[in-house]
Amino acid sequence: MTKPKVAIYDFTDCEGCEVEIVSLREKLLILESRLNIVDWRLGQDKKESGPFDITIIEGTPITQHEIDLLKKLRKKSKVLIGLGACATLGGIPAIMDKKERAKWYKKIYGEKYKPRGIDALPLSAYVQVDFLIHGCPVNGKEVVRIIEDLLAGKTPKYQGYSVCFECKQENNPCRLLNEKPCLGPITQGGCQAVCVSGGSACYGCFGLREEPEIKNLLKILNKITDPPGNEASKKEIERYFTMFLSRTEEYKKYVK
């Protein structure tokens, strides 16, 4: 049986999601035996030009070169997968919008500097993406699950529960009940509540779950932020949402 040809690319990112794949160790070797990885800059010297059965892309395309390459990869890939929050949501680079980016380029690098960066947008702003593997970084077990589904001829599915479910599994006290901000109720599960288990809030790096109750969560956040209901409270809530969700339509609708 012919092994599917796989390419792994990265645009503007920290490469942390690819490191998670490398960290799979023995499991990666088992997967690799069932795949024909023909192009992966971080992991090997082998490089083929395509076409590819599966192309996995980490990072957000912020330069015209990256945007053009993304469109070329889409044309020669049967399945295109976004890997990690930068690819799926715009990630940390997307916290700053296009207008602010131009201002800071000038302030930091000077008037004569000619920036190559245009804007930080998710892959889906430019091409059709077949599946999104969320996370900052991704969860290695999720990557394995998605690839195994594809190898089995299945259409991968997103987790049908929020981070709250995984918090319960980890016996974490609910941050919201303790009047601490958290985006767990509206965020897709799959991360195993690693941030909350470590004492932090959930900032939504695994993307919005299906039919997220953002309006109801905002009511709770407006009550528990200190002081509640004023401009300082609104800015605090915005800080949580803009970490990863600022480029989503839901954020623009409910928060801005």
Backbone as JSON, one array per atom type, in Angstrom:
{
  "sequence": "MTKPKVAIYDFTDCEGCEVEIVSLREKLLILESRLNIVDWRLGQDKKESGPFDITIIEGTPITQHEIDLLKKLRKKSKVLIGLGACATLGGIPAIMDKKERAKWYKKIYGEKYKPRGIDALPLSAYVQVDFLIHGCPVNGKEVVRIIEDLLAGKTPKYQGYSVCFECKQENNPCRLLNEKPCLGPITQGGCQAVCVSGGSACYGCFGLREEPEIKNLLKILNKITDPPGNEASKKEIERYFTMFLSRTEEYKKYVK",
  "N": [[0.85, -1.19, 0.0], [0.59, 2.2, -0.9], [2.34, 4.74, 0.74], [1.05, 7.78, 2.13], [2.08, 10.93, 0.84], [3.67, 13.39, 2.69], [4.07, 16.76, 3.65], [5.67, 19.16, 5.7], [5.46, 22.39, 6.67], [6.64, 25.64, 7.76], [5.73, 28.92, 8.68], [5.75, 32.24, 9.84], [6.6, 31.95, 13.11], [7.25, 30.3, 16.29], [8.13, 27.79, 16.13], [7.47, 25.98, 18.05], [5.34, 24.17, 17.96], [6.1, 22.28, 16.08], [8.27, 21.27, 17.44], [6.9, 19.96, 19.44], [5.92, 17.84, 17.95], [8.3, 16.52, 17.29], [8.96, 15.79, 19.86], [7.37, 13.63, 20.33], [8.77, 11.35, 19.98], [9.22, 7.95, 20.14], [6.62, 7.4, 19.3], [6.39, 9.12, 17.15], [8.18, 7.93, 15.39], [6.83, 5.58, 14.85], [4.55, 6.57, 13.57], [5.83, 7.79, 11.41], [6.71, 5.6, 9.99], [4.49, 4.87, 8.65], [4.02, 6.87, 6.95], [5.11, 8.94, 4.21], [7.24, 11.2, 4.55], [8.1, 13.84, 2.78], [9.05, 16.39, 2.72], [10.34, 18.37, 5.08], [11.66, 20.78, 6.7], [12.62, 21.22, 9.34], [13.03, 18.66, 10.3], [14.42, 16.96, 8.54], [16.63, 16.39, 5.67], [15.62, 15.73, 3.23], [13.76, 16.74, 0.39], [11.0, 17.33, -1.55], [9.05, 18.58, -4.28], [6.34, 18.23, -4.47], [3.25, 16.96, -5.99], [1.38, 16.82, -2.81], [-0.08, 14.55, -0.48], [-0.87, 15.17, 2.1], [-0.48, 18.27, 3.64], [1.02, 19.94, 6.24], [0.93, 22.87, 8.08], [2.65, 25.11, 10.07], [2.43, 28.21, 11.8], [1.84, 31.73, 11.01], [1.19, 33.39, 7.93], [2.92, 36.18, 7.26], [4.28, 37.69, 5.44], [4.45, 38.67, 1.95], [5.68, 36.75, 0.42], [5.3, 34.43, 1.99], [2.53, 34.26, 1.92], [2.07, 33.84, -0.83], [3.39, 31.37, -1.12], [1.81, 29.77, 0.53], [-0.59, 29.69, -0.93], [0.28, 28.32, -3.2], [0.94, 25.87, -2.04], [-1.58, 25.06, -1.21], [-2.8, 24.49, -3.67], [-1.44, 22.24, -4.53], [-1.94, 20.28, -2.69], [-3.76, 17.62, -1.3], [-4.96, 17.49, 1.21], [-4.99, 20.03, 3.56], [-3.6, 21.13, 6.53], [-3.81, 23.16, 9.39], [-1.43, 23.91, 11.84], [-1.27, 24.5, 15.15], [-1.74, 27.54, 17.14], [-0.88, 29.92, 15.81], [-1.18, 29.33, 13.1], [-3.88, 28.59, 13.03], [-5.37, 30.58, 14.32], [-4.05, 32.96, 14.09], [-2.54, 33.55, 16.25], [-0.06, 34.63, 18.71], [1.3, 36.66, 17.18], [-0.9, 37.94, 16.01], [-2.05, 39.55, 17.89], [-1.39, 42.19, 17.61], [-2.74, 44.54, 15.42], [-2.95, 45.37, 11.87], [-2.62, 48.16, 11.44], [-1.44, 49.05, 13.85], [0.88, 47.56, 13.73], [2.35, 48.71, 11.61], [2.9, 51.2, 12.76], [4.57, 50.53, 14.94], [6.69, 49.33, 13.64], [7.96, 51.56, 12.51], [8.58, 53.01, 14.83], [10.33, 51.34, 16.24], [12.28, 50.46, 14.37], [12.85, 52.65, 12.8], [12.31, 55.35, 10.38], [13.33, 54.75, 7.85], [13.29, 52.05, 7.57], [12.18, 49.24, 5.75], [9.6, 47.31, 6.05], [8.79, 43.79, 5.76], [6.7, 42.39, 6.72], [3.2, 42.09, 6.54], [0.58, 41.59, 7.69], [-0.78, 39.73, 10.45], [-2.51, 36.94, 10.08], [-4.79, 34.15, 10.3], [-4.32, 31.0, 8.52], [-6.65, 30.44, 7.13], [-7.59, 32.85, 6.23], [-6.64, 33.2, 3.74], [-6.68, 30.82, 2.23], [-8.54, 27.74, 1.71], [-8.78, 25.68, 4.49], [-8.45, 22.4, 5.56], [-8.45, 21.13, 8.06], [-8.01, 22.07, 11.48], [-5.51, 22.04, 13.83], [-5.44, 22.97, 16.92], [-3.75, 25.0, 19.46], [-1.16, 26.22, 21.67], [1.68, 25.45, 22.7], [0.67, 22.9, 20.27], [-1.05, 19.91, 21.35], [0.63, 16.92, 21.59], [-0.64, 14.4, 21.57], [-3.06, 15.02, 20.38], [-2.23, 15.63, 17.8], [-1.32, 13.13, 16.94], [-3.75, 11.73, 17.06], [-5.27, 13.0, 15.04], [-3.74, 12.52, 12.7], [-3.76, 9.72, 12.66], [-6.49, 9.28, 12.25], [-6.75, 10.31, 9.65], [-5.09, 8.53, 8.27], [-6.6, 6.28, 8.54], [-8.6, 6.78, 6.84], [-10.61, 8.36, 7.74], [-12.62, 11.29, 8.4], [-11.29, 13.77, 10.29], [-12.45, 14.88, 13.52], [-13.48, 17.58, 15.64], [-12.98, 18.06, 19.16], [-15.77, 17.41, 21.19], [-16.29, 18.91, 23.47], [-15.65, 21.29, 26.12], [-12.78, 23.02, 27.62], [-13.4, 23.0, 30.28], [-14.44, 20.48, 30.88], [-12.14, 18.92, 30.88], [-10.8, 20.13, 32.95], [-12.31, 19.27, 35.1], [-11.67, 16.55, 35.0], [-9.03, 16.71, 35.78], [-9.28, 17.5, 38.34], [-9.26, 20.21, 38.97], [-9.88, 23.25, 40.72], [-12.63, 25.38, 39.95], [-11.96, 28.27, 38.21], [-13.69, 30.4, 37.61], [-15.74, 30.13, 39.49], [-14.27, 30.81, 41.65], [-14.03, 33.43, 41.22], [-12.16, 34.28, 39.27], [-10.86, 35.28, 36.15], [-11.4, 33.34, 33.15], [-11.3, 31.52, 30.1], [-12.16, 29.01, 29.65], [-14.84, 27.79, 29.46], [-15.74, 28.42, 26.85], [-13.87, 27.44, 25.18], [-12.45, 25.03, 23.02], [-11.87, 21.65, 23.94], [-9.02, 19.43, 24.49], [-6.5, 20.11, 25.17], [-5.99, 19.16, 27.62], [-6.29, 20.74, 29.81], [-3.94, 22.09, 30.56], [-2.89, 24.65, 31.15], [-4.56, 25.75, 33.16], [-4.22, 23.8, 35.1], [-1.64, 24.37, 35.75], [-1.9, 26.68, 37.16], [-2.61, 28.95, 35.78], [-4.82, 31.03, 33.77], [-7.27, 29.98, 31.28], [-6.72, 30.94, 28.03], [-7.79, 30.48, 25.57], [-6.37, 29.22, 23.45], [-6.86, 26.86, 22.1], [-8.88, 27.37, 20.42], [-12.31, 28.33, 19.65], [-15.01, 26.46, 20.95], [-17.71, 24.53, 19.48], [-20.64, 26.4, 18.99], [-20.17, 28.44, 21.06], [-20.88, 29.9, 24.2], [-20.49, 32.84, 24.37], [-21.63, 35.29, 25.04], [-22.93, 34.79, 27.5], [-20.7, 34.09, 29.05], [-19.33, 36.52, 29.05], [-21.02, 38.05, 30.64], [-20.58, 36.9, 33.13], [-17.82, 37.39, 33.43], [-17.8, 40.16, 33.48], [-18.92, 40.6, 35.92], [-17.14, 39.52, 37.79], [-14.63, 40.66, 37.41], [-12.36, 43.14, 38.65], [-12.43, 46.57, 39.27], [-15.9, 45.71, 38.91], [-17.67, 45.99, 35.77], [-16.77, 48.53, 34.77], [-14.58, 50.7, 32.75], [-11.96, 49.78, 33.19], [-12.45, 47.16, 33.83], [-13.48, 46.22, 31.39], [-11.22, 46.45, 29.76], [-9.57, 44.58, 30.96], [-10.96, 42.21, 30.43], [-10.85, 42.25, 27.65], [-8.13, 41.9, 27.3], [-7.8, 39.2, 27.9], [-9.28, 37.97, 25.85], [-8.01, 38.89, 23.52], [-5.58, 37.62, 23.44], [-5.56, 35.22, 21.93], [-7.91, 35.11, 20.42], [-8.62, 37.33, 18.93], [-8.9, 37.63, 16.17], [-11.11, 36.25, 15.44], [-14.51, 35.94, 14.28], [-16.43, 35.88, 16.24], [-15.28, 37.2, 18.41], [-15.1, 39.82, 17.4], [-17.77, 40.36, 17.17], [-18.92, 40.18, 19.79], [-17.18, 41.34, 21.7], [-15.73, 43.62, 20.82]],
  "CA": [[0.0, 0.0, 0.0], [1.41, 3.4, -1.03], [2.28, 5.66, 1.88], [0.71, 9.15, 1.73], [3.17, 11.91, 0.85], [3.4, 14.44, 3.67], [5.0, 17.89, 3.75], [5.47, 19.99, 6.9], [6.03, 23.72, 6.44], [6.42, 26.63, 8.82], [5.82, 30.34, 8.32], [6.21, 33.04, 10.97], [6.21, 31.25, 14.32], [8.38, 29.97, 17.16], [8.41, 26.37, 15.84], [7.17, 25.18, 19.23], [4.41, 23.09, 17.64], [6.89, 21.24, 15.44], [9.05, 20.66, 18.52], [5.99, 19.0, 20.09], [5.88, 16.64, 17.11], [9.58, 15.83, 17.51], [8.93, 15.26, 21.23], [6.61, 12.39, 20.36], [9.81, 10.31, 20.03], [8.91, 6.64, 19.57], [5.33, 7.48, 18.6], [6.66, 9.77, 15.87], [8.81, 6.93, 14.52], [5.76, 4.66, 14.43], [3.77, 7.29, 12.56], [6.67, 8.02, 10.24], [6.79, 4.35, 9.23], [3.26, 4.75, 7.86], [3.96, 8.06, 6.12], [6.28, 9.28, 3.4], [7.49, 12.62, 4.77], [8.97, 14.2, 1.66], [9.57, 17.75, 2.88], [10.21, 18.87, 6.46], [12.9, 21.5, 6.93], [13.1, 21.07, 10.71], [13.28, 17.28, 10.69], [15.19, 16.14, 7.61], [17.2, 17.07, 4.5], [14.84, 15.35, 2.06], [12.84, 17.8, -0.04], [10.34, 17.16, -2.84], [8.24, 19.76, -4.6], [4.92, 17.91, -4.5], [2.11, 17.22, -5.09], [1.37, 16.17, -1.51], [-1.37, 14.06, 0.02], [-1.16, 15.97, 3.31], [0.47, 19.33, 3.97], [0.81, 20.5, 7.58], [1.6, 24.18, 8.12], [2.71, 25.85, 11.32], [2.75, 29.62, 11.67], [0.99, 32.65, 10.26], [1.9, 34.01, 6.81], [2.87, 37.64, 7.43], [4.93, 38.35, 4.31], [3.84, 38.31, 0.67], [6.29, 35.47, 0.01], [4.63, 33.35, 2.71], [1.16, 34.18, 1.4], [2.14, 33.2, -2.15], [3.75, 29.96, -0.91], [0.62, 29.11, 1.08], [-1.54, 29.47, -2.03], [0.85, 27.26, -4.03], [0.81, 24.62, -1.3], [-2.99, 24.67, -1.26], [-3.11, 23.95, -4.99], [-0.83, 20.92, -4.76], [-2.16, 19.43, -1.52], [-5.11, 17.08, -1.18], [-5.44, 17.88, 2.53], [-4.16, 21.08, 4.17], [-3.88, 21.19, 7.96], [-3.16, 24.21, 10.16], [-0.84, 23.35, 13.06], [-0.98, 25.46, 16.21], [-2.54, 28.76, 17.22], [-0.49, 30.92, 14.81], [-1.79, 28.92, 11.84], [-5.33, 28.44, 13.12], [-6.03, 31.78, 14.86], [-3.18, 34.12, 13.99], [-1.63, 33.39, 17.37], [0.5, 35.8, 19.39], [1.54, 37.77, 16.24], [-2.14, 38.6, 15.63], [-2.5, 40.48, 18.92], [-1.21, 43.53, 17.04], [-3.38, 44.62, 14.11], [-2.14, 45.89, 10.76], [-2.31, 49.57, 11.65], [-0.49, 49.14, 14.96], [2.14, 46.95, 13.28], [3.08, 49.72, 10.83], [3.37, 52.23, 13.68], [5.68, 50.03, 15.74], [7.85, 49.16, 12.74], [8.64, 52.86, 12.41], [9.09, 53.42, 16.13], [11.44, 50.48, 16.66], [13.34, 50.32, 13.37], [13.12, 53.92, 12.15], [11.52, 55.71, 9.2], [13.91, 54.2, 6.62], [13.13, 50.6, 7.52], [11.13, 48.76, 4.86], [9.15, 46.02, 6.61], [8.22, 42.78, 4.86], [5.47, 41.91, 7.33], [1.98, 42.8, 6.14], [-0.38, 41.43, 8.77], [-0.78, 38.36, 10.98], [-3.84, 36.37, 9.95], [-4.77, 32.69, 10.19], [-4.24, 30.46, 7.15], [-7.98, 30.45, 6.51], [-7.85, 34.16, 5.63], [-6.13, 33.19, 2.37], [-7.01, 29.58, 1.52], [-9.38, 26.79, 2.44], [-8.02, 24.76, 5.35], [-9.3, 21.22, 5.77], [-8.59, 20.84, 9.49], [-7.19, 22.92, 12.34], [-5.03, 21.45, 15.08], [-5.2, 24.16, 17.74], [-2.88, 24.91, 20.62], [0.05, 27.04, 21.73], [1.77, 24.68, 21.45], [-0.3, 21.82, 20.11], [-0.89, 18.72, 22.19], [1.13, 15.84, 20.75], [-1.64, 13.34, 21.46], [-4.04, 15.48, 19.4], [-1.61, 15.48, 16.48], [-1.36, 11.69, 16.63], [-5.15, 11.36, 16.82], [-5.7, 13.52, 13.73], [-3.03, 11.81, 11.64], [-4.27, 8.34, 12.61], [-7.81, 9.33, 11.6], [-6.53, 10.48, 8.21], [-4.54, 7.27, 7.75], [-7.69, 5.3, 8.54], [-9.6, 7.22, 5.87], [-11.69, 9.07, 8.43], [-12.58, 12.74, 8.47], [-11.06, 14.12, 11.7], [-13.48, 15.68, 14.16], [-13.04, 18.36, 16.79], [-13.48, 17.58, 20.45], [-17.13, 17.9, 21.42], [-16.43, 19.43, 24.82], [-14.8, 22.45, 26.41], [-11.68, 22.82, 28.55], [-14.0, 22.76, 31.6], [-14.54, 19.03, 31.07], [-10.81, 18.42, 31.22], [-10.5, 20.64, 34.3], [-12.97, 18.34, 36.03], [-10.87, 15.33, 35.01], [-7.78, 17.0, 36.48], [-9.64, 17.93, 39.7], [-8.92, 21.62, 39.16], [-10.96, 24.12, 41.19], [-13.11, 26.26, 38.88], [-11.51, 29.65, 38.36], [-14.83, 31.32, 37.58], [-16.41, 30.05, 40.79], [-13.39, 31.52, 42.58], [-14.01, 34.81, 40.72], [-10.95, 34.53, 38.5], [-11.19, 35.18, 34.73], [-11.0, 32.13, 32.45], [-12.07, 31.31, 28.87], [-12.37, 27.57, 29.53], [-16.16, 27.34, 29.01], [-15.99, 28.63, 25.42], [-12.7, 26.95, 24.45], [-12.46, 23.62, 22.66], [-10.99, 20.79, 24.7], [-7.95, 18.75, 23.77], [-5.23, 20.52, 25.77], [-5.94, 18.52, 28.94], [-6.34, 21.82, 30.82], [-2.57, 22.22, 31.06], [-2.65, 25.99, 31.71], [-5.28, 25.88, 34.43], [-3.55, 22.9, 36.04], [-0.4, 25.03, 36.15], [-2.21, 27.89, 37.93], [-2.93, 30.07, 34.9], [-6.16, 31.01, 33.17], [-7.38, 29.53, 29.9], [-6.8, 32.09, 27.13], [-8.47, 30.1, 24.34], [-5.47, 28.88, 22.34], [-7.4, 25.71, 21.38], [-9.98, 27.82, 19.57], [-13.65, 28.3, 20.2], [-15.8, 25.24, 20.78], [-18.92, 24.74, 18.69], [-21.7, 27.16, 19.66], [-19.67, 28.96, 22.35], [-21.78, 30.84, 24.87], [-19.64, 33.99, 24.69], [-22.45, 36.34, 25.68], [-23.11, 34.43, 28.91], [-19.4, 34.18, 29.73], [-19.04, 37.94, 29.24], [-21.8, 38.51, 31.8], [-19.86, 36.43, 34.33], [-16.54, 38.1, 33.52], [-18.09, 41.55, 33.87], [-19.26, 40.62, 37.35], [-16.05, 39.1, 38.68], [-13.43, 41.48, 37.26], [-12.31, 44.16, 39.7], [-13.82, 46.69, 39.72], [-16.79, 45.19, 37.88], [-18.54, 46.81, 34.95], [-16.27, 49.82, 34.28], [-13.64, 50.63, 31.64], [-10.83, 48.94, 33.59], [-12.94, 45.79, 33.73], [-13.58, 45.91, 29.97], [-9.86, 46.27, 29.25], [-9.07, 43.31, 31.49], [-11.62, 41.15, 29.67], [-10.3, 42.32, 26.3], [-6.77, 41.34, 27.35], [-7.92, 37.75, 27.84], [-9.78, 37.57, 24.54], [-7.1, 39.24, 22.44], [-4.39, 36.77, 23.43], [-5.64, 34.3, 20.8], [-9.2, 35.09, 19.72], [-8.94, 38.66, 18.4], [-9.22, 37.59, 14.74], [-12.33, 35.46, 15.2], [-15.72, 36.73, 14.08], [-17.14, 35.94, 17.51], [-14.66, 38.27, 19.2], [-15.51, 41.1, 16.81], [-19.22, 40.55, 17.42], [-19.32, 40.29, 21.19], [-16.28, 42.06, 22.59], [-15.33, 44.95, 20.32]],
  "C": [[0.89, 1.24, 0.0], [1.23, 4.3, 0.19], [1.92, 7.06, 1.39], [1.92, 10.07, 1.84], [2.79, 13.08, 1.75], [4.49, 15.5, 3.62], [4.66, 18.69, 4.99], [6.21, 21.31, 6.69], [5.83, 24.6, 7.66], [6.62, 28.03, 8.26], [6.35, 31.12, 9.53], [5.68, 32.44, 12.27], [7.44, 31.03, 15.19], [8.85, 28.54, 16.97], [8.14, 25.45, 17.03], [6.25, 24.01, 18.94], [5.14, 21.94, 16.93], [7.78, 20.53, 16.47], [8.2, 19.64, 19.27], [5.9, 17.71, 19.28], [7.16, 15.83, 17.3], [9.59, 15.14, 18.87], [8.09, 14.0, 21.37], [7.53, 11.17, 20.4], [9.37, 9.0, 19.37], [7.59, 6.66, 18.79], [5.49, 8.14, 17.24], [7.28, 8.77, 14.89], [7.78, 5.93, 13.99], [4.9, 5.31, 13.34], [4.55, 7.45, 11.26], [6.79, 6.78, 9.36], [5.56, 4.14, 8.34], [3.08, 5.93, 6.9], [5.22, 8.18, 5.26], [6.49, 10.79, 3.53], [8.54, 13.09, 3.77], [9.53, 15.61, 1.76], [9.29, 18.21, 4.3], [11.54, 19.5, 6.85], [13.48, 21.24, 8.31], [13.58, 19.66, 11.01], [14.17, 16.47, 9.78], [15.72, 16.97, 6.45], [16.39, 16.81, 3.24], [13.85, 16.45, 1.7], [12.32, 17.51, -1.43], [9.36, 18.31, -3.04], [6.74, 19.48, -4.64], [4.53, 17.3, -5.84], [2.18, 16.38, -3.81], [-0.03, 15.65, -1.19], [-1.82, 14.89, 1.22], [-0.08, 17.02, 3.48], [0.06, 19.92, 5.32], [1.6, 21.8, 7.68], [1.5, 24.77, 9.52], [2.99, 27.32, 11.01], [1.75, 30.43, 10.86], [1.78, 33.28, 9.12], [1.82, 35.53, 6.92], [3.57, 38.4, 6.32], [4.25, 37.92, 3.01], [4.4, 37.0, 0.16], [5.59, 34.29, 0.67], [3.19, 33.16, 2.22], [1.13, 33.47, 0.06], [2.46, 31.72, -2.03], [2.56, 29.18, -0.38], [-0.36, 28.77, -0.03], [-1.04, 28.37, -2.97], [0.7, 25.9, -3.35], [-0.64, 24.12, -1.3], [-3.32, 23.98, -2.57], [-2.56, 22.54, -5.18], [-0.96, 19.98, -3.56], [-3.6, 18.92, -1.5], [-5.76, 17.52, 0.13], [-4.46, 18.91, 3.1], [-4.58, 21.24, 5.63], [-3.11, 22.34, 8.59], [-2.69, 23.65, 11.49], [-0.53, 24.46, 14.05], [-1.72, 26.78, 16.05], [-2.17, 29.8, 16.17], [-1.13, 30.61, 13.46], [-3.3, 28.96, 11.89], [-6.05, 29.72, 13.52], [-5.25, 33.07, 14.62], [-2.17, 34.17, 15.12], [-1.18, 34.69, 18.02], [0.78, 36.93, 18.4], [0.28, 38.57, 15.9], [-2.69, 39.53, 16.71], [-2.42, 41.91, 18.4], [-1.83, 43.58, 15.65], [-2.49, 45.34, 13.1], [-1.71, 47.33, 10.98], [-1.27, 49.75, 12.75], [0.88, 48.59, 14.55], [2.98, 47.97, 12.53], [3.66, 50.8, 11.74], [4.59, 51.78, 14.44], [6.9, 49.7, 14.9], [8.66, 50.45, 12.7], [9.29, 53.25, 13.73], [10.33, 52.63, 16.53], [12.61, 50.52, 15.67], [13.67, 51.62, 12.62], [12.35, 54.1, 10.85], [12.03, 55.03, 7.92], [13.71, 52.69, 6.48], [11.95, 50.21, 6.63], [10.68, 47.38, 5.33], [8.61, 45.08, 5.53], [6.9, 42.26, 5.4], [4.27, 42.75, 6.95], [0.96, 42.78, 7.27], [-0.3, 39.98, 9.26], [-2.2, 37.83, 11.0], [-3.74, 34.85, 9.91], [-4.72, 32.24, 8.74], [-5.55, 30.61, 6.4], [-8.36, 31.81, 5.93], [-7.46, 34.18, 4.15], [-6.54, 31.96, 1.57], [-7.98, 28.75, 2.35], [-8.49, 25.83, 3.21], [-8.94, 23.6, 5.73], [-9.48, 20.86, 7.24], [-7.61, 21.69, 10.27], [-6.8, 22.14, 13.59], [-4.59, 22.62, 15.97], [-4.16, 23.91, 18.82], [-1.67, 25.82, 20.53], [0.93, 26.55, 22.9], [0.66, 23.64, 21.37], [-0.03, 20.71, 21.13], [-0.49, 17.56, 21.28], [0.14, 14.73, 20.54], [-2.73, 13.72, 20.44], [-3.5, 15.32, 17.99], [-1.67, 14.02, 16.04], [-2.78, 11.26, 16.28], [-5.6, 11.78, 15.43], [-5.04, 12.75, 12.6], [-3.52, 10.37, 11.53], [-5.66, 8.28, 11.98], [-7.66, 9.45, 10.09], [-6.0, 9.2, 7.57], [-5.61, 6.19, 7.65], [-8.79, 5.68, 7.55], [-10.77, 7.95, 6.49], [-11.53, 10.59, 8.28], [-12.4, 13.13, 9.93], [-12.18, 15.01, 12.24], [-12.89, 16.43, 15.35], [-13.63, 17.77, 18.06], [-14.84, 18.21, 20.74], [-17.34, 18.43, 22.83], [-15.45, 20.58, 25.04], [-13.66, 22.07, 27.36], [-12.21, 22.52, 29.95], [-14.1, 21.26, 31.9], [-13.2, 18.46, 31.5], [-10.35, 18.94, 32.58], [-11.1, 19.73, 35.36], [-12.15, 17.05, 36.15], [-9.58, 15.5, 35.81], [-8.01, 17.46, 37.92], [-9.21, 19.37, 39.99], [-10.1, 22.38, 39.75], [-11.35, 25.09, 40.09], [-12.67, 27.69, 39.16], [-12.68, 30.63, 38.42], [-15.58, 31.31, 38.91], [-15.58, 30.75, 41.87], [-13.15, 32.97, 42.14], [-12.67, 35.19, 40.1], [-11.28, 34.35, 37.01], [-10.65, 33.9, 34.09], [-11.89, 31.97, 31.21], [-12.37, 29.83, 28.64], [-13.74, 27.16, 29.01], [-16.41, 27.47, 27.51], [-14.88, 28.05, 24.55], [-12.78, 25.45, 24.23], [-11.46, 22.83, 23.51], [-9.94, 20.12, 23.83], [-6.58, 19.06, 24.34], [-4.97, 19.84, 27.1], [-5.76, 19.54, 30.07], [-4.97, 22.12, 31.41], [-2.32, 23.58, 31.71], [-3.31, 26.16, 33.08], [-4.64, 24.99, 35.49], [-2.25, 23.51, 36.56], [-0.62, 26.34, 36.89], [-2.53, 29.1, 37.1], [-4.38, 29.99, 34.45], [-6.11, 30.32, 31.81], [-7.57, 30.78, 29.04], [-7.37, 31.72, 25.76], [-7.59, 29.69, 23.18], [-5.94, 27.66, 21.56], [-8.63, 26.08, 20.55], [-11.33, 27.68, 20.24], [-14.33, 26.96, 19.95], [-17.01, 25.55, 19.93], [-19.99, 25.41, 19.55], [-21.24, 27.67, 21.03], [-20.62, 30.0, 22.93], [-20.98, 32.07, 25.34], [-20.41, 35.05, 25.45], [-22.63, 36.05, 27.17], [-21.81, 34.51, 29.69], [-19.04, 35.64, 30.0], [-19.8, 38.52, 30.44], [-21.1, 38.13, 33.1], [-18.57, 37.22, 34.52], [-16.73, 39.55, 33.95], [-18.41, 41.68, 35.36], [-18.05, 40.37, 38.25], [-14.78, 39.91, 38.52], [-13.51, 42.65, 38.23], [-11.69, 45.45, 39.18], [-14.77, 46.31, 38.59], [-17.5, 46.27, 37.08], [-18.0, 48.12, 34.44], [-15.23, 49.62, 33.18], [-12.44, 49.74, 31.96], [-11.21, 47.46, 33.46], [-13.0, 45.35, 32.27], [-12.2, 45.65, 29.36], [-9.26, 44.96, 29.72], [-9.66, 42.14, 30.72], [-11.05, 41.09, 28.25], [-8.9, 41.7, 26.25], [-6.81, 39.82, 27.25], [-8.32, 37.28, 26.44], [-8.77, 37.83, 23.42], [-5.83, 38.41, 22.42], [-4.4, 35.83, 22.22], [-6.88, 34.47, 19.93], [-9.56, 36.39, 19.01], [-9.35, 38.64, 16.93], [-10.45, 36.74, 14.43], [-13.53, 36.39, 15.06], [-16.49, 36.89, 15.39], [-16.59, 37.05, 18.43], [-15.13, 39.63, 18.7], [-16.97, 41.41, 17.12], [-19.53, 40.89, 18.85], [-18.46, 41.21, 22.03], [-15.98, 43.46, 22.1], [-16.51, 45.9, 20.26]]
}
